[in-house]
Amino acid sequence: MTDSTSAGGQRSASPWAQAVGGAPAVPRKRNWAKALPFIGPALLFIVWDLVVRLGMVKPILLPPPAATVSTLLNGLAGGPLLTDFVVTLWRTAQAFLIAAVVGVPLGVVLGSAEKAYRSVEFLIDFFRSTPSSALIPLFLMIFGVSDINKVAIAAFGALLIVVFNSAYGVINARKQRVMAAKVMGASRWQIFKDVLIWESLQPSFVGLRSAVSMALVIVIVAEMFIGSDSGLGNRIINAQQVMNVKDMYAAILSAGILGYVLNILFLVAERRIVHWSGR
C-alpha cells in the first residue's frame, strides 16, 4: 500500500509517496535561493533606469545603465579601462602582500607576549583610527610623487588592521586548549607553534580580508590626489573633470567589481583553509 490512514481518519501519503511527490519542491527552493543575490543588483538597475527615463536626473549627470554597462564591458574587453584596472590591481596586490607578510607574523609574536602588545597598543589603535588619507602629505614628504608612495601608504593602512586582528587572535585563544597543552607537558614553543598560531588563523583571515579592501580604497584615493597618470582613481577624477560621465561611472563600477571579487576570494579561501573555525 502507498497510503496510510492518519489518526483523524484522513489518508496521508506514505514516506515513499511523500519523497516522490515532494522531490520537485526541493530544487525549486534551491533555484530561488540561487537567484536571491541577483535581486538587489536587478532592483538597482531598474530604479537607475527609471530615474533617468523619468527625467529625475539629467543624463549628463547620470547616464542610462545600459550605456554605462556597455562602456564598462568595452573598456574591460581591451580598452584603456582595462589598463587602469590592472594597474590598480597590481598596486593593491603589492600593498596587501607587504601588509600580510609583515603584519601576520608581527601580530602573532606581539599577541603571544601580551605585555609587549599592551605596550604598543595605543600606537596601533591611534594610527588605525587615523584616516590614511590624512597621512598622504607625510608620505609625500618621505617618498615623493611616485608609485612607491601609493603602495606605501596603502600598505601602512592595511598593516595596522592585520597586526591588530592577528594579535587579538592569539591573545583571545581558547584558554582550554592552551591549558590542555600545558597539562600534556608542551613547551612554550610547542604551545606557540601548535596552538596559538592555529588559533590566530581565523581572526587573521578576517584582518586580511579587511586589509585588502582598505588597501584598494587607499590606492584609489592616492591615484586621485597624488600625481598619477594611470589607475582607476586617476581615471575617475579625470573623467569627472571633463564631464565624461559614462567613463566615470564605468570606472567606479569596475572598482566596485574589483573590491567585491577580492572579498569573495578571501571568503572562499577562509572557508577552505580555516574550515574548523567555531568548532
C-alpha positions as CSV (number, residue, x, y, z in Angstrom):
1,M,0.0,0.0,0.0
2,T,1.1,3.5,-0.7
3,D,-1.3,5.3,1.6
4,S,-1.9,5.2,5.3
5,T,-4.7,6.5,7.5
6,S,-3.9,9.2,10.0
7,A,-5.4,9.5,13.5
8,G,-8.1,11.9,12.2
9,G,-9.3,9.4,9.6
10,Q,-7.7,11.1,6.7
11,R,-5.3,9.4,4.4
12,S,-1.7,10.6,4.3
13,A,0.9,9.6,1.8
14,S,3.5,7.0,2.8
15,P,7.1,8.2,3.2
16,W,7.8,6.8,-0.3
17,A,4.9,8.7,-1.8
18,Q,6.0,11.9,0.1
19,A,9.6,11.5,-1.2
20,V,8.4,11.0,-4.8
21,G,5.7,13.7,-4.7
22,G,7.8,16.3,-2.8
23,A,11.0,15.9,-4.8
24,P,10.4,18.7,-7.3
25,A,9.9,21.2,-4.4
26,V,13.5,21.0,-3.2
27,P,15.1,22.1,-6.5
28,R,12.6,24.9,-6.7
29,K,13.6,26.2,-3.3
30,R,17.3,25.9,-4.2
31,N,16.8,27.7,-7.5
32,W,15.1,30.6,-5.7
33,A,18.0,30.7,-3.2
34,K,20.5,30.9,-6.0
35,A,18.6,33.8,-7.5
36,L,18.4,35.8,-4.3
37,P,21.9,37.5,-4.7
38,F,20.8,38.9,-8.1
39,I,17.6,40.6,-6.9
40,G,19.4,43.5,-5.3
41,P,21.5,44.4,-8.4
42,A,18.4,44.0,-10.7
43,L,16.4,46.4,-8.5
44,L,19.3,48.9,-8.5
45,F,19.5,48.9,-12.3
46,I,15.7,49.1,-12.7
47,V,15.5,52.1,-10.3
48,W,18.5,53.7,-12.1
49,D,16.8,53.3,-15.5
50,L,13.5,54.7,-14.2
51,V,15.2,57.7,-12.7
52,V,16.9,58.5,-16.0
53,R,13.8,57.8,-18.1
54,L,11.5,60.0,-16.0
55,G,14.0,62.8,-16.1
56,M,14.5,63.0,-12.4
57,V,18.3,63.3,-13.1
58,K,19.7,64.7,-16.2
59,P,21.6,62.2,-18.4
60,I,24.6,64.5,-18.4
61,L,24.9,63.7,-14.7
62,L,23.7,60.1,-14.7
63,P,23.8,58.1,-18.0
64,P,21.4,55.2,-18.6
65,P,22.6,51.9,-17.0
66,A,22.7,50.2,-20.4
67,A,25.1,52.8,-21.8
68,T,27.3,52.6,-18.7
69,V,27.4,48.8,-18.7
70,S,28.3,48.9,-22.4
71,T,31.2,51.4,-21.7
72,L,32.3,49.1,-18.8
73,L,32.4,46.0,-20.9
74,N,34.0,47.6,-23.9
75,G,36.7,49.1,-21.6
76,L,37.4,45.9,-19.8
77,A,37.5,44.0,-23.1
78,G,40.8,45.6,-24.1
79,G,40.3,49.3,-23.9
80,P,42.1,51.9,-21.7
81,L,39.9,51.0,-18.8
82,L,41.5,47.5,-18.7
83,T,45.0,49.0,-18.4
84,D,43.9,51.2,-15.4
85,F,42.1,48.3,-13.8
86,V,45.3,46.1,-14.0
87,V,47.5,49.0,-12.6
88,T,45.2,49.5,-9.6
89,L,45.0,45.7,-9.0
90,W,48.8,45.5,-9.1
91,R,49.3,48.4,-6.7
92,T,46.7,46.9,-4.3
93,A,48.3,43.5,-4.5
94,Q,51.7,44.9,-3.7
95,A,50.4,46.9,-0.7
96,F,48.4,43.9,0.6
97,L,51.4,41.4,0.3
98,I,53.6,43.8,2.3
99,A,50.9,44.1,4.9
100,A,50.3,40.4,5.1
101,V,54.0,39.3,5.1
102,V,54.9,41.8,7.8
103,G,51.6,42.1,9.7
104,V,50.7,38.4,10.4
105,P,54.0,37.3,12.0
106,L,54.3,40.6,13.9
107,G,50.8,40.3,15.2
108,V,51.2,36.7,16.3
109,V,54.5,37.5,18.0
110,L,53.0,40.5,19.8
111,G,49.9,38.6,20.8
112,S,52.0,35.7,22.3
113,A,53.7,38.2,24.6
114,E,50.7,40.2,25.8
115,K,52.7,42.7,27.8
116,A,54.7,43.6,24.6
117,Y,51.4,44.2,22.7
118,R,49.9,46.3,25.5
119,S,53.0,48.5,25.4
120,V,52.4,49.4,21.7
121,E,48.6,49.0,21.7
122,F,48.0,52.8,21.9
123,L,50.1,53.4,18.8
124,I,48.4,50.7,16.8
125,D,44.9,51.9,17.8
126,F,45.8,55.5,17.3
127,F,47.2,55.1,13.7
128,R,44.5,52.5,12.9
129,S,41.9,55.1,13.8
130,T,43.6,57.9,11.9
131,P,42.2,58.2,8.3
132,S,45.0,57.1,6.0
133,S,44.2,60.0,3.6
134,A,45.3,62.4,6.3
135,L,48.8,60.9,6.2
136,I,49.1,61.4,2.4
137,P,51.1,64.7,2.9
138,L,53.5,62.8,5.3
139,F,54.1,60.1,2.8
140,L,54.6,62.6,0.0
141,M,57.4,64.2,2.0
142,I,59.0,60.8,2.6
143,F,58.6,59.1,-0.8
144,G,57.7,61.9,-3.2
145,V,55.3,61.7,-6.1
146,S,55.8,58.1,-7.2
147,D,54.2,54.7,-7.3
148,I,56.1,53.8,-4.2
149,N,54.1,56.5,-2.3
150,K,50.8,55.0,-3.3
151,V,51.9,51.4,-2.4
152,A,53.5,52.5,0.9
153,I,50.5,54.4,2.3
154,A,48.1,51.6,1.3
155,A,50.5,49.0,2.9
156,F,50.7,51.1,6.1
157,G,46.9,51.3,6.4
158,A,46.4,47.6,5.7
159,L,49.3,46.6,8.0
160,L,47.7,48.0,11.1
161,I,44.5,46.1,10.5
162,V,46.4,42.8,10.0
163,V,48.5,43.3,13.2
164,F,45.5,44.2,15.3
165,N,43.5,41.1,14.2
166,S,46.4,38.7,14.4
167,A,47.5,39.8,17.8
168,Y,44.0,39.6,19.3
169,G,43.5,36.2,17.8
170,V,46.5,35.0,19.8
171,I,45.5,36.9,22.9
172,N,42.0,35.5,22.9
173,A,43.0,32.0,22.1
174,R,40.8,29.4,23.8
175,K,42.2,29.0,27.3
176,Q,41.1,25.4,27.5
177,R,43.3,24.4,24.6
178,V,46.3,26.3,26.0
179,M,45.8,24.7,29.4
180,A,45.4,21.2,27.9
181,A,48.7,21.6,26.0
182,K,50.4,22.7,29.3
183,V,48.9,19.7,31.2
184,M,50.3,17.4,28.4
185,G,53.7,18.8,29.0
186,A,54.0,21.0,25.9
187,S,56.8,23.6,26.0
188,R,56.2,27.3,25.3
189,W,57.5,26.9,21.8
190,Q,55.2,23.9,21.2
191,I,52.2,25.9,22.5
192,F,53.0,28.8,20.3
193,K,53.6,26.6,17.2
194,D,50.8,24.1,17.6
195,V,48.1,26.1,19.5
196,L,48.4,29.9,19.3
197,I,49.3,30.1,15.6
198,W,46.4,27.9,14.6
199,E,44.0,29.8,16.9
200,S,45.1,33.0,15.3
201,L,44.3,31.9,11.7
202,Q,40.6,32.7,11.8
203,P,40.9,36.3,13.1
204,S,44.0,36.8,10.9
205,F,41.9,35.9,7.8
206,V,39.3,38.4,8.9
207,G,42.0,41.0,9.2
208,L,43.4,40.1,5.8
209,R,40.0,40.4,4.2
210,S,39.5,43.8,5.7
211,A,43.1,44.8,4.8
212,V,42.7,44.1,1.1
213,S,39.6,46.2,1.0
214,M,41.4,49.0,2.9
215,A,44.4,48.7,0.5
216,L,42.1,49.1,-2.5
217,V,40.4,52.2,-1.1
218,I,43.7,53.9,-0.2
219,V,45.2,53.1,-3.6
220,I,42.3,54.6,-5.5
221,V,42.3,57.7,-3.2
222,A,46.0,58.1,-3.7
223,E,45.6,57.7,-7.5
224,M,43.1,60.6,-7.4
225,F,45.1,63.1,-5.4
226,I,48.7,62.1,-5.8
227,G,50.3,62.8,-9.1
228,S,49.3,59.8,-11.3
229,D,48.8,59.1,-14.9
230,S,47.2,55.7,-14.6
231,G,44.9,53.7,-12.3
232,L,41.1,53.7,-11.7
233,G,41.3,56.6,-9.3
234,N,43.1,58.7,-11.9
235,R,40.6,57.7,-14.5
236,I,37.6,58.6,-12.3
237,I,38.9,62.0,-11.4
238,N,39.9,62.9,-15.0
239,A,36.5,61.7,-16.4
240,Q,34.7,63.8,-13.8
241,Q,36.7,66.9,-14.7
242,V,35.8,66.7,-18.4
243,M,32.2,65.5,-17.6
244,N,32.7,62.2,-19.3
245,V,30.1,60.6,-17.1
246,K,29.9,57.2,-18.9
247,D,33.6,56.7,-18.4
248,M,33.5,57.9,-14.8
249,Y,30.7,55.5,-13.8
250,A,32.2,52.7,-15.7
251,A,35.5,53.2,-13.7
252,I,33.5,53.4,-10.5
253,L,31.7,50.1,-11.3
254,S,34.9,48.4,-12.2
255,A,36.4,49.5,-8.8
256,G,33.4,48.1,-7.1
257,I,33.7,44.8,-9.0
258,L,37.3,44.5,-8.1
259,G,36.6,45.0,-4.4
260,Y,33.7,42.6,-4.5
261,V,35.7,39.9,-6.2
262,L,38.7,40.2,-3.8
263,N,36.3,40.0,-0.9
264,I,34.7,36.8,-2.3
265,L,38.1,35.2,-3.0
266,F,39.1,35.7,0.6
267,L,35.8,34.3,1.9
268,V,36.3,31.2,-0.1
269,A,40.0,30.9,1.0
270,E,39.0,31.3,4.6
271,R,36.3,28.6,4.4
272,R,38.7,26.2,2.8
273,I,41.8,26.9,5.0
274,V,40.1,27.6,8.3
275,H,37.4,25.0,7.9
276,W,37.4,24.2,11.6
277,S,36.5,27.7,12.7
278,G,34.0,27.8,15.5
279,R,34.4,24.1,16.4
